[in-house]
Amino acid sequence: MAPITPARALLLLVTGLVCLTTASGALIGALFGGARAALVAAVCGGASGALGALVFRRRALAHFAAARRHAGMRGYAEGIAHGVMVHVAAYEAAVFPRTGPLGVTREERAARRTLAYRMAALDEVPQRVREVAADALAVLDAADRTRAEEALAQLAAVVREEYARP
């Protein structure tokens, strides 16, 4: 069985409505005028239902395509924002390693810093997330642990607020 996509569900609904208008036309025609009137009413009802369904279906399919594009763009931006948060947290782990001051080499710390800055500077990152990430990176460069924890919490809150599901 084919999967039920919005386009397929709409096709099934439209087909059912056209059949319903055709049958309704035939019944109304049969009640008021006999067999010939039933045939004419069925053809008219079916044709008008099909024409209306065609117009409605085109508009609905255009709406489905626009909604799919919007969802894709939103999902991509959300993924980028979460990536910024992950790279900033990785840089924090290099600035304040749990294994002690010798737990991370200078090269690794510099590499994580570079990745965090590059990720935060991407054009796809929303402006609010970019600003809060820049503040967090500046605090991490200063190596202030308490302010860094606050800055990372604020970054996480902004990413969560920016992409909260309605």
Stockholm file with secondary structure:
# STOCKHOLM 1.0

chainA/1-166         MAPITPARALLLLVTGLVCLTTASGALIGALFGGARAALVAAVCGGASGALGALVFRRRALAHFAAARRHAGMRGYAEGIAHGVMVHVAAYEAAVFPRTGPLGVTREERAARRTLAYRMAALDEVPQRVREVAADALAVLDAADRTRAEEALAQLAAVVREEYARP
#=GR chainA/1-166 SS CCCCCHHHHHHHHHHHHHHHHHHHHHHHHHHHHCHHHHHHHHHHHHHHHHHHHHHHHHHHHHHHHHHHHHHHHHHHHHHHHHHHHHHHHHHHHHHSCTTCTTSSCHHHHHHHHHHHHHHHTCTTSCHHHHHHHHHHHHHHHHTCHHHHHHHHHHHHHHHHHHTCCC
#=GC SS_cons         CCCCCHHHHHHHHHHHHHHHHHHHHHHHHHHHHCHHHHHHHHHHHHHHHHHHHHHHHHHHHHHHHHHHHHHHHHHHHHHHHHHHHHHHHHHHHHHSCTTCTTSSCHHHHHHHHHHHHHHHTCTTSCHHHHHHHHHHHHHHHHTCHHHHHHHHHHHHHHHHHHTCCC
//
